[in-house]
Amino acid sequence: MALNILGITDAVVSHAMASGRFETVNGHEPKNAPSTGGLTAAVWSERVTPVRSSGLDVLSVLLIFNVRIYASAVQESADAIDPDMLAAVDDLCAAYTGDFTLGGLVRQVDLLGIHGQPLDVRAGYLQQDGLLYRVLTISLPVIVNDLWEEVA
């Protein structure tokens, strides 16, 4: 079986788009600063690693996505930046929890980190193209069953 990275990425991106909270949702880590005045989201894969719950002759994997939300850090009202971003995070985490298998594409979203990395959100700032952004990055771990066959 091959990793359906396009289908899985599309499912993650689709939840962000369906939330209605973003002006733009990218299916890649942007090389340039977002050009919107509102919230922007970007989705990309960070890591693929085998998991111990694999079968005897086939490997299952942990696939970790970054879902990063961007907002200008210098917009008015500064007090509204984090609440707006956290509302978007809340929508996305609820969507990924509610669609636990991403429409049957994965075994599960590894919410509690049974294979190491739980669903996690980290805040920070990012300087890109001379502009300062407030960012919240969701680490979204998913388990893909029976991906690579072991052959002697």
N, C-alpha and C positions, 0 to 999 in steps of 0.2 A: 504494500500500500504506500502511496506517496503522500507527503504532507500537503494538505489542501490549504496552503497558506493564503491564497487569494480569497477563497471562500470564508475562511476564519477571520481574516483581516476585514473583509467586507461586512461580516456580521458585527464586529466590534465597531467599525465606522458607522454602520447603519443605526446602531443604538444612539450614537452621538448625534447623528443627523435627525433622527426621529424625536429627540428631546426638544428641538426647536430653540435651544438656547444659544446656538452658535451661528455666526455669520458665515463661517467657513469651516469645513472639516476636511483635513488632508489625510490621505492614507500613507503618509511618509513623514519622516522628520524633516522639517523645512530647513533649507540652506539660507533662506532670506527671512527677514523680519516679516511678521504678518502685516498685511496691508489694510486690515479692517479696523474700525473704531471700536467694535464690540469684542465679544469673546470669540476666540479661534481655538479649535481643537486639532491635534495631530496625533496619529496612531502609527506606531511602528513596532516591529518585533525587536526584542533586546537579547533574548537568550533561548537556546534549545538545549535541553539536557535530559538524558534517560532518567526514569524513575524506578524505584525498587519494586513497585507493584506490577512490573512487567510480567509477562508470561514466561514460560520456560524456553520458548523458541522465537519469541517476538518481543521487541522493545516498545514500550509506551514512553512518551516524552512529556516533560514539562516545557511549555512554550510560554514565555513571559512577554507581554506587550507593555509598552509605555503608552498611556493616553494622557497627553499633556494639554492643559488648558492655558491659554495665553490671554493676558489683558494688559493694556498699557499701564505702567506703574505711575504715570504722571497725569492721569485723567482726573477730572473733577466728577464727583466728589470722591476723595480718597477713601472716605469711610464706607463707601458702597462697594469697593473693589472686591474685598474678601467675601462679604456676604453673597454677592452675585456669583462669584466663582464657586463658593461652597454649595450654593443651591444647584449649580450645574453638576458638581461632584456628587451630590446627594441623588440627583436624577440618574446619573450614570451608574453609580454603585447599586441603586435599586434595580435598574434595568439588567445589569450583569448578574445580579443575584436572582432576579425573577426568571431570566432566561439562562438557567444554570448550565445548559448544554449547548448554548448558542445555536438553537434550532437543530440539535442532533449532530452538529459538526464535531463536538468534543465530548469527552467523558464528563467533564465538569469544569466549572470555574473553581479553582482551588481556594475558596474563600478563607479558610482557616489555616492554610499552609501545611496540609498534611505531607506535602513533598518539599517543604522548606520555606518557600516564599508565600506569605498570605497576601490577600488583597490589601493594598497599602496606598496611602495618599501622603505625599510630601509637598510642602510649600517652599518656595524660594523666589529668587529673582534671577533674571537672565538678561544679559546685555547682548543685543544682536543688531548689527548694522547701525551702531551708535545709538540705539534706542533701548530704554530700560523697560522690561516686562515683568509683571508679577506672573508667576507660573505655579500651577498645582499639577503634580504628576501622579497619576494613578498607575501603580504597578498591578497589572492584571494577569495573574497566572492561570493558565488553562492546561488541562491534562488531555493529551491526544492518545487514544488507545491504539494498540497493535499497529504501530507505524512501520517498523523495520524488522524484517524477518532475519533471524539468526540462522546461518547455514554453515555446516561443518565442511 
